[in-house]
């Protein structure tokens, strides 16, 4: 099975995290952390900063690794590094996603997460204030 290596930004602000609804493809409308594929020659942190510029027109600082999700979808294996991030410049503009929300700890399960993203929500919940 093919492995797809990606990175995801768990953007924090005022004890809330930023989630986006996928705007395309098989999982359109389901919620995820923004990010994307790592290009050859990039570190995960560089890839994440680039992806957030492309998807949200925003500059972020990439912080600590929260964890790595390993998840088997029907046609590929996903390996996704999830990092705490903060906006350092710009407004979060949805260039690819169809919707976005700032979620508090109490709201984390109010959206339909993509299956892989759901696997790290419990860990994020424990780390939120």
C-alpha positions in Angstrom: 0.0 0.0 0.0 1.2 3.5 -0.9 2.2 5.8 2.0 1.4 9.4 1.8 3.4 11.7 4.1 1.7 14.9 5.1 1.8 17.6 7.8 -1.0 19.3 9.6 -1.2 22.6 11.6 -3.1 22.7 14.8 -3.4 26.5 14.9 -4.1 27.9 18.4 -5.5 31.2 19.6 -7.2 32.0 22.9 -7.6 28.4 24.0 -9.2 27.5 20.6 -8.0 25.6 17.6 -8.6 26.2 13.9 -10.3 23.5 11.8 -11.3 23.5 8.2 -14.0 21.7 6.2 -12.5 20.0 3.1 -13.7 21.7 -0.1 -13.0 18.9 -2.6 -12.7 15.2 -3.2 -14.0 12.1 -1.5 -14.1 13.6 1.9 -15.6 17.0 0.9 -17.3 18.7 3.9 -15.5 16.7 6.5 -13.3 18.5 9.0 -9.5 18.5 9.2 -6.5 20.4 10.3 -5.0 22.4 7.4 -1.8 21.3 5.9 -0.6 19.0 3.0 2.1 17.0 1.4 5.8 17.4 2.0 7.7 18.2 -1.2 11.2 16.6 -1.7 13.9 18.6 0.0 11.5 20.2 2.6 11.5 19.6 6.3 8.0 18.9 7.8 8.1 22.4 9.3 9.0 24.1 6.0 6.2 22.1 4.2 3.7 23.2 6.8 4.6 26.8 6.6 4.3 26.6 2.7 1.0 24.8 2.8 -0.6 27.3 5.2 0.6 30.1 2.9 -1.0 28.4 -0.1 -4.3 27.3 1.6 -4.9 30.2 4.0 -2.7 33.1 2.8 -1.2 33.3 6.3 2.3 33.1 7.9 2.6 30.8 10.9 5.2 29.8 13.4 5.5 26.0 13.7 5.9 24.8 17.2 6.2 21.4 18.9 5.1 18.1 17.3 1.9 17.0 19.0 2.1 13.5 17.4 2.2 11.5 14.2 -1.0 9.9 13.0 -0.6 6.6 11.2 -3.9 5.7 9.5 -4.9 3.2 6.8 -7.5 4.5 4.3 -8.8 2.0 1.7 -6.4 3.1 -1.0 -3.3 4.4 0.9 -1.6 4.7 4.3 -1.5 8.2 5.7 1.4 9.3 7.9 0.7 12.8 9.3 2.8 14.9 11.6 0.7 17.3 13.6 2.3 20.5 15.0 1.1 23.2 17.3 1.1 26.5 15.3 0.3 30.1 15.7 -0.5 32.9 13.2 2.3 35.4 13.0 1.1 37.5 10.0 -2.1 37.7 8.0 -5.7 36.7 8.3 -6.8 33.2 7.8 -8.4 33.2 4.3 -10.1 30.1 2.9 -8.5 29.5 -0.5 -9.2 25.8 -0.7 -11.5 24.8 2.3 -15.3 25.4 2.1 -15.7 26.4 5.8 -13.7 27.0 9.0 -14.3 27.2 12.7 -12.4 28.1 15.9 -13.2 25.2 18.3 -12.9 25.3 22.0 -12.2 22.2 24.1 -15.9 21.8 24.6 -16.6 22.0 20.8 -14.0 19.6 19.6 -16.5 16.8 18.8 -19.1 19.2 17.2 -17.8 18.6 13.7 -17.4 15.5 11.5 -13.6 15.0 11.5 -11.8 13.0 8.8 -11.1 9.6 10.2 -7.3 10.2 10.5 -7.7 13.6 12.2 -10.1 12.1 14.7 -7.4 9.8 16.0 -5.4 12.8 17.5 -8.4 14.8 18.8 -8.3 13.1 22.2 -4.6 13.9 22.7 -5.3 17.6 21.6 -8.2 17.8 24.0 -6.0 16.7 26.9 -3.4 19.3 26.0 -5.9 22.2 25.7 -6.6 24.3 28.8 
